[in-house]
Amino acid sequence: MNNLHGHVILEKLIQSPRVYTRQKLQQEIEAKYGRDVVFYACGGENMSLSDLLQYLFNQGKIAEKDGLLTAFADKMCSHDH
C-alpha cells in the first residue's frame, strides 16, 4: 500500500499545466500509485483521496470552482514530507 503525504496532491495541482476535476485527479493518482493509496497530512492519516481533498478544502489550501480544482501555493506548509 502506498502512503503519501498530502503535499503530493498539492504539488501536482500547483505544478501541472493541466486543470483537474476530482475524477481526473483520482484517475491519475490511481494510475500512478494504485487504488490502495492512502494519504496523510498534519491533520490526519489513512485518508482516501476524497478525505484528503475535503481536509485541504477545510484548510483553505484548495478550492473548487465549476468542477475544477485549484491549489494555493502560499497556503502550503513548509515542512518536509
Buried (B, 14 or more C-beta within 10 A) or exposed (E): EEEBBBBBBBBBBBEEEEEBEBEBBBEBBEEEBEEEBBBBBEEEEEBEBEBBBEBBEEBEBBEEEEEEBEBBEEEBEEEEE
